[in-house]
Amino acid sequence: MHGLFLFKTGFGGALIHRLGSFDAVLNGAVYGAYRAAENARAFYHKKLMKKIRGR
């Protein structure tokens, strides 16, 4: 992200540190389904699409 930092500060941007985010689990079953869907999406984009595109 160093290139992005240089680009943004070149236009007068300032470096601001913020806290990260976290997931608050309210319903374990729903959250489990959400995590499974996220893992399936990540697998599709990171593994399958790279093979399909020949990268």
All heavy atoms as atom14 arrays in JSON, in Angstrom:
{
  "sequence": "MHGLFLFKTGFGGALIHRLGSFDAVLNGAVYGAYRAAENARAFYHKKLMKKIRGR",
  "atom14_mask": [
    [1, 1, 1, 1, 1, 1, 1, 1, 0, 0, 0, 0, 0, 0],
    [1, 1, 1, 1, 1, 1, 1, 1, 1, 1, 0, 0, 0, 0],
    [1, 1, 1, 1, 0, 0, 0, 0, 0, 0, 0, 0, 0, 0],
    [1, 1, 1, 1, 1, 1, 1, 1, 0, 0, 0, 0, 0, 0],
    [1, 1, 1, 1, 1, 1, 1, 1, 1, 1, 1, 0, 0, 0],
    [1, 1, 1, 1, 1, 1, 1, 1, 0, 0, 0, 0, 0, 0],
    [1, 1, 1, 1, 1, 1, 1, 1, 1, 1, 1, 0, 0, 0],
    [1, 1, 1, 1, 1, 1, 1, 1, 1, 0, 0, 0, 0, 0],
    [1, 1, 1, 1, 1, 1, 1, 0, 0, 0, 0, 0, 0, 0],
    [1, 1, 1, 1, 0, 0, 0, 0, 0, 0, 0, 0, 0, 0],
    [1, 1, 1, 1, 1, 1, 1, 1, 1, 1, 1, 0, 0, 0],
    [1, 1, 1, 1, 0, 0, 0, 0, 0, 0, 0, 0, 0, 0],
    [1, 1, 1, 1, 0, 0, 0, 0, 0, 0, 0, 0, 0, 0],
    [1, 1, 1, 1, 1, 0, 0, 0, 0, 0, 0, 0, 0, 0],
    [1, 1, 1, 1, 1, 1, 1, 1, 0, 0, 0, 0, 0, 0],
    [1, 1, 1, 1, 1, 1, 1, 1, 0, 0, 0, 0, 0, 0],
    [1, 1, 1, 1, 1, 1, 1, 1, 1, 1, 0, 0, 0, 0],
    [1, 1, 1, 1, 1, 1, 1, 1, 1, 1, 1, 0, 0, 0],
    [1, 1, 1, 1, 1, 1, 1, 1, 0, 0, 0, 0, 0, 0],
    [1, 1, 1, 1, 0, 0, 0, 0, 0, 0, 0, 0, 0, 0],
    [1, 1, 1, 1, 1, 1, 0, 0, 0, 0, 0, 0, 0, 0],
    [1, 1, 1, 1, 1, 1, 1, 1, 1, 1, 1, 0, 0, 0],
    [1, 1, 1, 1, 1, 1, 1, 1, 0, 0, 0, 0, 0, 0],
    [1, 1, 1, 1, 1, 0, 0, 0, 0, 0, 0, 0, 0, 0],
    [1, 1, 1, 1, 1, 1, 1, 0, 0, 0, 0, 0, 0, 0],
    [1, 1, 1, 1, 1, 1, 1, 1, 0, 0, 0, 0, 0, 0],
    [1, 1, 1, 1, 1, 1, 1, 1, 0, 0, 0, 0, 0, 0],
    [1, 1, 1, 1, 0, 0, 0, 0, 0, 0, 0, 0, 0, 0],
    [1, 1, 1, 1, 1, 0, 0, 0, 0, 0, 0, 0, 0, 0],
    [1, 1, 1, 1, 1, 1, 1, 0, 0, 0, 0, 0, 0, 0],
    [1, 1, 1, 1, 1, 1, 1, 1, 1, 1, 1, 1, 0, 0],
    [1, 1, 1, 1, 0, 0, 0, 0, 0, 0, 0, 0, 0, 0],
    [1, 1, 1, 1, 1, 0, 0, 0, 0, 0, 0, 0, 0, 0],
    [1, 1, 1, 1, 1, 1, 1, 1, 1, 1, 1, 1, 0, 0],
    [1, 1, 1, 1, 1, 1, 1, 1, 1, 1, 1, 0, 0, 0],
    [1, 1, 1, 1, 1, 0, 0, 0, 0, 0, 0, 0, 0, 0],
    [1, 1, 1, 1, 1, 0, 0, 0, 0, 0, 0, 0, 0, 0],
    [1, 1, 1, 1, 1, 1, 1, 1, 1, 0, 0, 0, 0, 0],
    [1, 1, 1, 1, 1, 1, 1, 1, 0, 0, 0, 0, 0, 0],
    [1, 1, 1, 1, 1, 0, 0, 0, 0, 0, 0, 0, 0, 0],
    [1, 1, 1, 1, 1, 1, 1, 1, 1, 1, 1, 0, 0, 0],
    [1, 1, 1, 1, 1, 0, 0, 0, 0, 0, 0, 0, 0, 0],
    [1, 1, 1, 1, 1, 1, 1, 1, 1, 1, 1, 0, 0, 0],
    [1, 1, 1, 1, 1, 1, 1, 1, 1, 1, 1, 1, 0, 0],
    [1, 1, 1, 1, 1, 1, 1, 1, 1, 1, 0, 0, 0, 0],
    [1, 1, 1, 1, 1, 1, 1, 1, 1, 0, 0, 0, 0, 0],
    [1, 1, 1, 1, 1, 1, 1, 1, 1, 0, 0, 0, 0, 0],
    [1, 1, 1, 1, 1, 1, 1, 1, 0, 0, 0, 0, 0, 0],
    [1, 1, 1, 1, 1, 1, 1, 1, 0, 0, 0, 0, 0, 0],
    [1, 1, 1, 1, 1, 1, 1, 1, 1, 0, 0, 0, 0, 0],
    [1, 1, 1, 1, 1, 1, 1, 1, 1, 0, 0, 0, 0, 0],
    [1, 1, 1, 1, 1, 1, 1, 1, 0, 0, 0, 0, 0, 0],
    [1, 1, 1, 1, 1, 1, 1, 1, 1, 1, 1, 0, 0, 0],
    [1, 1, 1, 1, 0, 0, 0, 0, 0, 0, 0, 0, 0, 0],
    [1, 1, 1, 1, 1, 1, 1, 1, 1, 1, 1, 0, 0, 0]
  ],
  "atom14_positions": [
    [[0.82, -1.19, 0.0], [0.0, 0.0, 0.0], [0.87, 1.27, 0.0], [0.33, 2.35, 0.08], [-0.94, -0.01, 1.21], [-1.89, -1.19, 1.28], [-3.06, -1.32, -0.06], [-4.12, 0.05, 0.24], [0.0, 0.0, 0.0], [0.0, 0.0, 0.0], [0.0, 0.0, 0.0], [0.0, 0.0, 0.0], [0.0, 0.0, 0.0], [0.0, 0.0, 0.0]],
    [[2.16, 1.1, -0.12], [3.04, 2.26, -0.08], [2.79, 3.18, -1.27], [2.79, 4.41, -1.13], [4.5, 1.82, -0.04], [5.46, 2.96, 0.08], [5.54, 3.73, 1.21], [6.34, 3.48, -0.81], [6.45, 4.67, 1.03], [6.94, 4.54, -0.19], [0.0, 0.0, 0.0], [0.0, 0.0, 0.0], [0.0, 0.0, 0.0], [0.0, 0.0, 0.0]],
    [[2.53, 2.61, -2.45], [2.25, 3.42, -3.62], [0.98, 4.24, -3.46], [0.91, 5.41, -3.86], [0.0, 0.0, 0.0], [0.0, 0.0, 0.0], [0.0, 0.0, 0.0], [0.0, 0.0, 0.0], [0.0, 0.0, 0.0], [0.0, 0.0, 0.0], [0.0, 0.0, 0.0], [0.0, 0.0, 0.0], [0.0, 0.0, 0.0], [0.0, 0.0, 0.0]],
    [[-0.03, 3.64, -2.87], [-1.28, 4.36, -2.61], [-1.04, 5.49, -1.61], [-1.56, 6.59, -1.78], [-2.34, 3.4, -2.08], [-3.7, 4.01, -1.77], [-4.33, 4.57, -3.03], [-4.59, 2.97, -1.14], [0.0, 0.0, 0.0], [0.0, 0.0, 0.0], [0.0, 0.0, 0.0], [0.0, 0.0, 0.0], [0.0, 0.0, 0.0], [0.0, 0.0, 0.0]],
    [[-0.23, 5.21, -0.6], [0.11, 6.25, 0.39], [0.79, 7.42, -0.3], [0.44, 8.58, -0.07], [1.02, 5.66, 1.47], [1.65, 6.69, 2.36], [0.92, 7.32, 3.34], [2.99, 7.03, 2.21], [1.49, 8.27, 4.16], [3.57, 7.97, 3.02], [2.83, 8.6, 3.99], [0.0, 0.0, 0.0], [0.0, 0.0, 0.0], [0.0, 0.0, 0.0]],
    [[1.75, 7.16, -1.16], [2.45, 8.23, -1.86], [1.51, 9.01, -2.77], [1.58, 10.24, -2.86], [3.61, 7.66, -2.68], [4.78, 7.1, -1.89], [5.8, 6.49, -2.84], [5.41, 8.18, -1.04], [0.0, 0.0, 0.0], [0.0, 0.0, 0.0], [0.0, 0.0, 0.0], [0.0, 0.0, 0.0], [0.0, 0.0, 0.0], [0.0, 0.0, 0.0]],
    [[0.63, 8.32, -3.46], [-0.33, 8.97, -4.35], [-1.24, 9.92, -3.57], [-1.42, 11.07, -3.95], [-1.15, 7.91, -5.07], [-2.25, 8.46, -5.92], [-1.97, 9.01, -7.15], [-3.56, 8.41, -5.48], [-2.98, 9.53, -7.94], [-4.58, 8.91, -6.28], [-4.29, 9.48, -7.5], [0.0, 0.0, 0.0], [0.0, 0.0, 0.0], [0.0, 0.0, 0.0]],
    [[-1.8, 9.44, -2.48], [-2.76, 10.25, -1.72], [-2.08, 11.41, -1.0], [-2.62, 12.51, -0.96], [-3.53, 9.38, -0.74], [-4.47, 8.44, -1.48], [-5.54, 7.94, -0.56], [-6.48, 7.09, -1.35], [-7.83, 7.58, -1.31], [0.0, 0.0, 0.0], [0.0, 0.0, 0.0], [0.0, 0.0, 0.0], [0.0, 0.0, 0.0], [0.0, 0.0, 0.0]],
    [[-0.9, 11.18, -0.44], [-0.21, 12.28, 0.25], [0.33, 13.29, -0.76], [0.52, 14.45, -0.42], [0.93, 11.77, 1.14], [1.81, 10.96, 0.36], [0.4, 10.99, 2.31], [0.0, 0.0, 0.0], [0.0, 0.0, 0.0], [0.0, 0.0, 0.0], [0.0, 0.0, 0.0], [0.0, 0.0, 0.0], [0.0, 0.0, 0.0], [0.0, 0.0, 0.0]],
    [[0.52, 12.88, -2.01], [0.95, 13.82, -3.04], [-0.1, 14.87, -3.35], [0.21, 15.96, -3.83], [0.0, 0.0, 0.0], [0.0, 0.0, 0.0], [0.0, 0.0, 0.0], [0.0, 0.0, 0.0], [0.0, 0.0, 0.0], [0.0, 0.0, 0.0], [0.0, 0.0, 0.0], [0.0, 0.0, 0.0], [0.0, 0.0, 0.0], [0.0, 0.0, 0.0]],
    [[-1.36, 14.57, -3.09], [-2.45, 15.52, -3.29], [-2.84, 16.21, -2.0], [-3.91, 16.82, -1.91], [-3.68, 14.8, -3.86], [-3.51, 14.4, -5.29], [-3.27, 13.08, -5.62], [-3.6, 15.33, -6.3], [-3.12, 12.7, -6.93], [-3.45, 14.96, -7.63], [-3.21, 13.65, -7.95], [0.0, 0.0, 0.0], [0.0, 0.0, 0.0], [0.0, 0.0, 0.0]],
    [[-2.02, 16.11, -0.97], [-2.29, 16.82, 0.28], [-3.03, 15.98, 1.31], [-3.48, 16.51, 2.32], [0.0, 0.0, 0.0], [0.0, 0.0, 0.0], [0.0, 0.0, 0.0], [0.0, 0.0, 0.0], [0.0, 0.0, 0.0], [0.0, 0.0, 0.0], [0.0, 0.0, 0.0], [0.0, 0.0, 0.0], [0.0, 0.0, 0.0], [0.0, 0.0, 0.0]],
    [[-3.18, 14.7, 1.07], [-3.84, 13.83, 2.04], [-3.01, 13.65, 3.29], [-1.81, 13.85, 3.3], [0.0, 0.0, 0.0], [0.0, 0.0, 0.0], [0.0, 0.0, 0.0], [0.0, 0.0, 0.0], [0.0, 0.0, 0.0], [0.0, 0.0, 0.0], [0.0, 0.0, 0.0], [0.0, 0.0, 0.0], [0.0, 0.0, 0.0], [0.0, 0.0, 0.0]],
    [[-3.66, 13.31, 4.38], [-2.98, 13.11, 5.65], [-3.13, 11.66, 6.09], [-4.12, 11.0, 5.79], [-3.58, 14.03, 6.71], [0.0, 0.0, 0.0], [0.0, 0.0, 0.0], [0.0, 0.0, 0.0], [0.0, 0.0, 0.0], [0.0, 0.0, 0.0], [0.0, 0.0, 0.0], [0.0, 0.0, 0.0], [0.0, 0.0, 0.0], [0.0, 0.0, 0.0]],
    [[-2.13, 11.18, 6.8], [-2.15, 9.82, 7.33], [-2.95, 9.81, 8.63], [-2.65, 10.55, 9.57], [-0.73, 9.33, 7.59], [-0.59, 7.93, 8.15], [-1.16, 6.91, 7.18], [0.85, 7.62, 8.43], [0.0, 0.0, 0.0], [0.0, 0.0, 0.0], [0.0, 0.0, 0.0], [0.0, 0.0, 0.0], [0.0, 0.0, 0.0], [0.0, 0.0, 0.0]],
    [[-4.01, 9.01, 8.66], [-4.87, 8.9, 9.85], [-4.93, 7.44, 10.25], [-5.23, 6.58, 9.43], [-6.3, 9.42, 9.56], [-6.25, 10.88, 9.15], [-7.2, 9.22, 10.76], [-7.59, 11.42, 8.71], [0.0, 0.0, 0.0], [0.0, 0.0, 0.0], [0.0, 0.0, 0.0], [0.0, 0.0, 0.0], [0.0, 0.0, 0.0], [0.0, 0.0, 0.0]],
    [[-4.62, 7.15, 11.5], [-4.7, 5.79, 12.02], [-6.06, 5.6, 12.68], [-6.5, 6.43, 13.47], [-3.6, 5.53, 13.05], [-2.24, 5.52, 12.45], [-1.76, 4.46, 11.74], [-1.27, 6.46, 12.43], [-0.55, 4.73, 11.32], [-0.22, 5.95, 11.72], [0.0, 0.0, 0.0], [0.0, 0.0, 0.0], [0.0, 0.0, 0.0], [0.0, 0.0, 0.0]],
    [[-6.72, 4.51, 12.31], [-8.03, 4.2, 12.89], [-8.0, 2.77, 13.42], [-7.21, 1.95, 12.99], [-9.13, 4.33, 11.85], [-9.23, 5.72, 11.26], [-10.57, 5.92, 10.64], [-10.66, 7.18, 9.94], [-11.08, 8.31, 10.48], [-11.45, 8.34, 11.72], [-11.14, 9.4, 9.78], [0.0, 0.0, 0.0], [0.0, 0.0, 0.0], [0.0, 0.0, 0.0]],
    [[-8.92, 2.5, 14.33], [-9.05, 1.15, 14.86], [-9.61, 0.22, 13.79], [-10.36, 0.65, 12.92], [-9.98, 1.15, 16.07], [-9.5, 1.92, 17.29], [-10.58, 1.91, 18.35], [-8.23, 1.3, 17.82], [0.0, 0.0, 0.0], [0.0, 0.0, 0.0], [0.0, 0.0, 0.0], [0.0, 0.0, 0.0], [0.0, 0.0, 0.0], [0.0, 0.0, 0.0]],
    [[-9.31, -1.05, 13.89], [-9.86, -2.02, 12.98], [-11.3, -2.34, 13.32], [-11.91, -1.74, 14.2], [0.0, 0.0, 0.0], [0.0, 0.0, 0.0], [0.0, 0.0, 0.0], [0.0, 0.0, 0.0], [0.0, 0.0, 0.0], [0.0, 0.0, 0.0], [0.0, 0.0, 0.0], [0.0, 0.0, 0.0], [0.0, 0.0, 0.0], [0.0, 0.0, 0.0]],
    [[-11.86, -3.3, 12.61], [-13.23, -3.69, 12.87], [-13.28, -5.14, 13.36], [-12.31, -5.87, 13.25], [-14.08, -3.54, 11.61], [-13.61, -4.42, 10.62], [0.0, 0.0, 0.0], [0.0, 0.0, 0.0], [0.0, 0.0, 0.0], [0.0, 0.0, 0.0], [0.0, 0.0, 0.0], [0.0, 0.0, 0.0], [0.0, 0.0, 0.0], [0.0, 0.0, 0.0]],
    [[-14.43, -5.54, 13.88], [-14.6, -6.92, 14.33], [-16.05, -7.3, 14.13], [-16.93, -6.45, 13.96], [-14.19, -7.09, 15.79], [-15.03, -6.29, 16.74], [-16.13, -6.86, 17.36], [-14.72, -4.98, 17.04], [-16.9, -6.14, 18.24], [-15.49, -4.25, 17.92], [-16.58, -4.83, 18.51], [0.0, 0.0, 0.0], [0.0, 0.0, 0.0], [0.0, 0.0, 0.0]],
    [[-16.32, -8.59, 14.13], [-17.68, -9.1, 13.99], [-18.24, -9.44, 15.37], [-17.6, -10.13, 16.14], [-17.71, -10.37, 13.14], [-17.33, -10.1, 11.69], [-17.53, -8.96, 11.24], [-16.85, -11.02, 11.03], [0.0, 0.0, 0.0], [0.0, 0.0, 0.0], [0.0, 0.0, 0.0], [0.0, 0.0, 0.0], [0.0, 0.0, 0.0], [0.0, 0.0, 0.0]],
    [[-19.41, -8.93, 15.66], [-20.09, -9.27, 16.9], [-21.1, -10.37, 16.58], [-22.06, -10.14, 15.85], [-20.8, -8.05, 17.48], [0.0, 0.0, 0.0], [0.0, 0.0, 0.0], [0.0, 0.0, 0.0], [0.0, 0.0, 0.0], [0.0, 0.0, 0.0], [0.0, 0.0, 0.0], [0.0, 0.0, 0.0], [0.0, 0.0, 0.0], [0.0, 0.0, 0.0]],
    [[-20.88, -11.55, 17.09], [-21.73, -12.7, 16.79], [-22.97, -12.66, 17.67], [-22.9, -12.74, 18.88], [-20.96, -14.02, 17.01], [-21.85, -15.2, 16.71], [-19.72, -14.05, 16.16], [0.0, 0.0, 0.0], [0.0, 0.0, 0.0], [0.0, 0.0, 0.0], [0.0, 0.0, 0.0], [0.0, 0.0, 0.0], [0.0, 0.0, 0.0], [0.0, 0.0, 0.0]],
    [[-24.13, -12.51, 17.03], [-25.39, -12.49, 17.76], [-26.12, -13.83, 17.65], [-26.84, -14.22, 18.56], [-26.3, -11.37, 17.23], [-25.71, -9.97, 17.34], [-26.65, -8.95, 16.72], [-25.41, -9.61, 18.78], [0.0, 0.0, 0.0], [0.0, 0.0, 0.0], [0.0, 0.0, 0.0], [0.0, 0.0, 0.0], [0.0, 0.0, 0.0], [0.0, 0.0, 0.0]],
    [[-25.94, -14.52, 16.53], [-26.58, -15.81, 16.32], [-25.55, -16.72, 15.67], [-25.15, -16.5, 14.52], [-27.8, -15.63, 15.42], [-28.59, -16.91, 15.24], [-28.06, -17.99, 15.41], [-29.85, -16.77, 14.89], [0.0, 0.0, 0.0], [0.0, 0.0, 0.0], [0.0, 0.0, 0.0], [0.0, 0.0, 0.0], [0.0, 0.0, 0.0], [0.0, 0.0, 0.0]],
    [[-25.11, -17.74, 16.38], [-24.04, -18.61, 15.91], [-24.35, -19.33, 14.62], [-23.48, -19.5, 13.76], [0.0, 0.0, 0.0], [0.0, 0.0, 0.0], [0.0, 0.0, 0.0], [0.0, 0.0, 0.0], [0.0, 0.0, 0.0], [0.0, 0.0, 0.0], [0.0, 0.0, 0.0], [0.0, 0.0, 0.0], [0.0, 0.0, 0.0], [0.0, 0.0, 0.0]],
    [[-25.58, -19.77, 14.42], [-25.95, -20.51, 13.2], [-25.91, -19.6, 11.98], [-25.39, -19.98, 10.93], [-27.34, -21.12, 13.36], [0.0, 0.0, 0.0], [0.0, 0.0, 0.0], [0.0, 0.0, 0.0], [0.0, 0.0, 0.0], [0.0, 0.0, 0.0], [0.0, 0.0, 0.0], [0.0, 0.0, 0.0], [0.0, 0.0, 0.0], [0.0, 0.0, 0.0]],
    [[-26.42, -18.4, 12.12], [-26.41, -17.46, 11.0], [-24.98, -17.05, 10.68], [-24.59, -16.94, 9.51], [-27.29, -16.23, 11.31], [-27.18, -15.17, 10.24], [-28.74, -16.65, 11.5], [0.0, 0.0, 0.0], [0.0, 0.0, 0.0], [0.0, 0.0, 0.0], [0.0, 0.0, 0.0], [0.0, 0.0, 0.0], [0.0, 0.0, 0.0], [0.0, 0.0, 0.0]],
    [[-24.19, -16.81, 11.7], [-22.8, -16.42, 11.49], [-22.02, -17.54, 10.83], [-21.18, -17.29, 9.97], [-22.16, -16.03, 12.82], [-20.78, -15.46, 12.65], [-20.6, -14.2, 12.08], [-19.65, -16.16, 13.05], [-19.34, -13.66, 11.92], [-18.38, -15.63, 12.88], [-18.23, -14.38, 12.33], [-17.0, -13.85, 12.16], [0.0, 0.0, 0.0], [0.0, 0.0, 0.0]],
    [[-22.3, -18.78, 11.2], [-21.63, -19.91, 10.55], [-21.95, -19.99, 9.07], [-21.06, -20.25, 8.25], [0.0, 0.0, 0.0], [0.0, 0.0, 0.0], [0.0, 0.0, 0.0], [0.0, 0.0, 0.0], [0.0, 0.0, 0.0], [0.0, 0.0, 0.0], [0.0, 0.0, 0.0], [0.0, 0.0, 0.0], [0.0, 0.0, 0.0], [0.0, 0.0, 0.0]],
    [[-23.19, -19.73, 8.71], [-23.58, -19.72, 7.29], [-22.89, -18.56, 6.56], [-22.44, -18.71, 5.42], [-25.09, -19.59, 7.16], [0.0, 0.0, 0.0], [0.0, 0.0, 0.0], [0.0, 0.0, 0.0], [0.0, 0.0, 0.0], [0.0, 0.0, 0.0], [0.0, 0.0, 0.0], [0.0, 0.0, 0.0], [0.0, 0.0, 0.0], [0.0, 0.0, 0.0]],
    [[-22.8, -17.43, 7.21], [-22.12, -16.27, 6.63], [-20.65, -16.58, 6.37], [-20.13, -16.29, 5.3], [-22.26, -15.07, 7.56], [-21.32, -13.94, 7.24], [-21.54, -13.12, 6.15], [-20.2, -13.71, 8.03], [-20.67, -12.08, 5.86], [-19.32, -12.69, 7.75], [-19.56, -11.88, 6.66], [-18.7, -10.85, 6.36], [0.0, 0.0, 0.0], [0.0, 0.0, 0.0]],
    [[-19.99, -17.18, 7.35], [-18.57, -17.53, 7.19], [-18.37, -18.55, 6.08], [-17.42, -18.46, 5.31], [-18.01, -18.09, 8.51], [-17.85, -17.1, 9.63], [-16.71, -16.15, 9.36], [-15.52, -16.87, 9.03], [-14.41, -16.94, 9.76], [-14.38, -16.3, 10.89], [-13.38, -17.64, 9.39], [0.0, 0.0, 0.0], [0.0, 0.0, 0.0], [0.0, 0.0, 0.0]],
    [[-19.26, -19.54, 5.99], [-19.17, -20.53, 4.92], [-19.32, -19.86, 3.55], [-18.58, -20.18, 2.61], [-20.23, -21.61, 5.11], [0.0, 0.0, 0.0], [0.0, 0.0, 0.0], [0.0, 0.0, 0.0], [0.0, 0.0, 0.0], [0.0, 0.0, 0.0], [0.0, 0.0, 0.0], [0.0, 0.0, 0.0], [0.0, 0.0, 0.0], [0.0, 0.0, 0.0]],
    [[-20.26, -18.93, 3.43], [-20.45, -18.21, 2.17], [-19.23, -17.36, 1.83], [-18.8, -17.31, 0.68], [-21.7, -17.34, 2.24], [0.0, 0.0, 0.0], [0.0, 0.0, 0.0], [0.0, 0.0, 0.0], [0.0, 0.0, 0.0], [0.0, 0.0, 0.0], [0.0, 0.0, 0.0], [0.0, 0.0, 0.0], [0.0, 0.0, 0.0], [0.0, 0.0, 0.0]],
    [[-18.66, -16.7, 2.81], [-17.46, -15.9, 2.58], [-16.28, -16.76, 2.15], [-15.52, -16.4, 1.26], [-17.09, -15.11, 3.84], [-17.86, -13.85, 4.0], [-17.53, -12.82, 2.93], [-16.35, -12.52, 2.71], [-18.48, -12.34, 2.29], [0.0, 0.0, 0.0], [0.0, 0.0, 0.0], [0.0, 0.0, 0.0], [0.0, 0.0, 0.0], [0.0, 0.0, 0.0]],
    [[-16.11, -17.91, 2.78], [-15.03, -18.82, 2.4], [-15.22, -19.35, 0.99], [-14.27, -19.47, 0.22], [-14.91, -19.97, 3.39], [-14.37, -19.52, 4.72], [-13.69, -18.5, 4.81], [-14.69, -20.25, 5.77], [0.0, 0.0, 0.0], [0.0, 0.0, 0.0], [0.0, 0.0, 0.0], [0.0, 0.0, 0.0], [0.0, 0.0, 0.0], [0.0, 0.0, 0.0]],
    [[-16.46, -19.66, 0.61], [-16.76, -20.13, -0.75], [-16.46, -19.03, -1.76], [-15.89, -19.28, -2.83], [-18.2, -20.58, -0.85], [0.0, 0.0, 0.0], [0.0, 0.0, 0.0], [0.0, 0.0, 0.0], [0.0, 0.0, 0.0], [0.0, 0.0, 0.0], [0.0, 0.0, 0.0], [0.0, 0.0, 0.0], [0.0, 0.0, 0.0], [0.0, 0.0, 0.0]],
    [[-16.83, -17.8, -1.45], [-16.56, -16.67, -2.35], [-15.06, -16.45, -2.52], [-14.56, -16.26, -3.62], [-17.21, -15.39, -1.81], [-17.03, -14.19, -2.72], [-17.23, -12.88, -1.96], [-16.31, -12.73, -0.86], [-15.05, -12.3, -0.98], [-14.55, -12.03, -2.15], [-14.29, -12.16, 0.08], [0.0, 0.0, 0.0], [0.0, 0.0, 0.0], [0.0, 0.0, 0.0]],
    [[-14.33, -16.49, -1.42], [-12.88, -16.29, -1.48], [-12.22, -17.41, -2.29], [-11.33, -17.15, -3.1], [-12.3, -16.24, -0.07], [0.0, 0.0, 0.0], [0.0, 0.0, 0.0], [0.0, 0.0, 0.0], [0.0, 0.0, 0.0], [0.0, 0.0, 0.0], [0.0, 0.0, 0.0], [0.0, 0.0, 0.0], [0.0, 0.0, 0.0], [0.0, 0.0, 0.0]],
    [[-12.65, -18.64, -2.09], [-12.1, -19.77, -2.86], [-12.37, -19.57, -4.33], [-11.49, -19.76, -5.16], [-12.7, -21.09, -2.37], [-12.27, -22.27, -3.18], [-11.01, -22.83, -2.99], [-13.1, -22.82, -4.14], [-10.6, -23.9, -3.74], [-12.71, -23.9, -4.9], [-11.44, -24.45, -4.7], [0.0, 0.0, 0.0], [0.0, 0.0, 0.0], [0.0, 0.0, 0.0]],
    [[-13.59, -19.18, -4.67], [-13.96, -18.98, -6.08], [-13.06, -17.93, -6.73], [-12.52, -18.14, -7.81], [-15.43, -18.56, -6.17], [-15.86, -18.19, -7.57], [-16.11, -19.16, -8.51], [-16.02, -16.85, -7.92], [-16.51, -18.83, -9.79], [-16.41, -16.51, -9.2], [-16.65, -17.5, -10.13], [-17.04, -17.16, -11.39], [0.0, 0.0, 0.0], [0.0, 0.0, 0.0]],
    [[-12.89, -16.79, -6.08], [-12.13, -15.71, -6.69], [-10.63, -15.94, -6.63], [-9.92, -15.59, -7.57], [-12.47, -14.38, -6.02], [-13.8, -13.85, -6.43], [-14.05, -13.34, -7.67], [-14.98, -13.79, -5.79], [-15.29, -12.97, -7.77], [-15.9, -13.24, -6.64], [0.0, 0.0, 0.0], [0.0, 0.0, 0.0], [0.0, 0.0, 0.0], [0.0, 0.0, 0.0]],
    [[-10.11, -16.51, -5.56], [-8.67, -16.66, -5.41], [-8.11, -17.9, -6.09], [-6.97, -17.89, -6.54], [-8.29, -16.68, -3.94], [-8.51, -15.35, -3.27], [-8.12, -15.41, -1.81], [-8.36, -14.07, -1.14], [-8.05, -14.1, 0.27], [0.0, 0.0, 0.0], [0.0, 0.0, 0.0], [0.0, 0.0, 0.0], [0.0, 0.0, 0.0], [0.0, 0.0, 0.0]],
    [[-8.87, -18.96, -6.18], [-8.36, -20.22, -6.75], [-8.93, -20.5, -8.13], [-8.19, -20.66, -9.09], [-8.68, -21.39, -5.82], [-8.12, -21.25, -4.43], [-6.65, -21.41, -4.42], [-6.15, -21.31, -2.98], [-4.72, -21.28, -2.91], [0.0, 0.0, 0.0], [0.0, 0.0, 0.0], [0.0, 0.0, 0.0], [0.0, 0.0, 0.0], [0.0, 0.0, 0.0]],
    [[-10.25, -20.56, -8.24], [-10.86, -20.97, -9.5], [-10.68, -19.93, -10.61], [-10.35, -20.28, -11.73], [-12.34, -21.27, -9.29], [-12.66, -22.49, -8.43], [-14.15, -22.65, -8.28], [-12.05, -23.74, -9.01], [0.0, 0.0, 0.0], [0.0, 0.0, 0.0], [0.0, 0.0, 0.0], [0.0, 0.0, 0.0], [0.0, 0.0, 0.0], [0.0, 0.0, 0.0]],
    [[-10.92, -18.67, -10.3], [-10.82, -17.65, -11.33], [-9.38, -17.5, -11.83], [-9.16, -17.22, -12.99], [-11.35, -16.31, -10.83], [-12.86, -16.3, -10.65], [-13.78, -16.83, -12.12], [-13.47, -15.46, -13.21], [0.0, 0.0, 0.0], [0.0, 0.0, 0.0], [0.0, 0.0, 0.0], [0.0, 0.0, 0.0], [0.0, 0.0, 0.0], [0.0, 0.0, 0.0]],
    [[-8.4, -17.69, -10.97], [-7.0, -17.64, -11.41], [-6.7, -18.76, -12.39], [-6.02, -18.56, -13.38], [-6.05, -17.72, -10.21], [-5.92, -16.42, -9.48], [-4.87, -16.52, -8.4], [-4.7, -15.19, -7.7], [-3.66, -15.25, -6.69], [0.0, 0.0, 0.0], [0.0, 0.0, 0.0], [0.0, 0.0, 0.0], [0.0, 0.0, 0.0], [0.0, 0.0, 0.0]],
    [[-7.23, -19.95, -12.12], [-7.0, -21.08, -13.02], [-7.73, -20.87, -14.34], [-7.2, -21.19, -15.4], [-7.41, -22.38, -12.36], [-6.49, -22.81, -11.28], [-6.77, -24.2, -10.81], [-5.84, -24.5, -9.66], [-5.18, -25.76, -9.8], [0.0, 0.0, 0.0], [0.0, 0.0, 0.0], [0.0, 0.0, 0.0], [0.0, 0.0, 0.0], [0.0, 0.0, 0.0]],
    [[-8.93, -20.33, -14.27], [-9.7, -20.09, -15.5], [-9.01, -19.05, -16.37], [-8.93, -19.2, -17.58], [-11.14, -19.66, -15.15], [-11.9, -20.85, -14.54], [-11.87, -19.13, -16.37], [-13.24, -20.48, -13.96], [0.0, 0.0, 0.0], [0.0, 0.0, 0.0], [0.0, 0.0, 0.0], [0.0, 0.0, 0.0], [0.0, 0.0, 0.0], [0.0, 0.0, 0.0]],
    [[-8.49, -18.02, -15.75], [-7.83, -16.94, -16.5], [-6.39, -17.26, -16.84], [-5.74, -16.5, -17.55], [-7.89, -15.65, -15.69], [-9.28, -15.12, -15.55], [-9.3, -13.83, -14.79], [-10.66, -13.34, -14.66], [-11.12, -12.68, -13.64], [-10.33, -12.41, -12.63], [-12.36, -12.28, -13.6], [0.0, 0.0, 0.0], [0.0, 0.0, 0.0], [0.0, 0.0, 0.0]],
    [[-5.86, -18.37, -16.34], [-4.5, -18.77, -16.66], [-3.42, -18.02, -15.91], [-2.32, -17.81, -16.39], [0.0, 0.0, 0.0], [0.0, 0.0, 0.0], [0.0, 0.0, 0.0], [0.0, 0.0, 0.0], [0.0, 0.0, 0.0], [0.0, 0.0, 0.0], [0.0, 0.0, 0.0], [0.0, 0.0, 0.0], [0.0, 0.0, 0.0], [0.0, 0.0, 0.0]],
    [[-3.7, -17.62, -14.71], [-2.7, -16.9, -13.91], [-2.1, -17.8, -12.89], [-2.55, -18.7, -12.39], [-3.34, -15.71, -13.2], [-3.8, -14.67, -14.17], [-4.36, -13.49, -13.42], [-4.96, -12.58, -14.38], [-5.67, -11.55, -14.04], [-5.88, -11.27, -12.78], [-6.18, -10.76, -14.93], [0.0, 0.0, 0.0], [0.0, 0.0, 0.0], [0.0, 0.0, 0.0]]
  ]
}
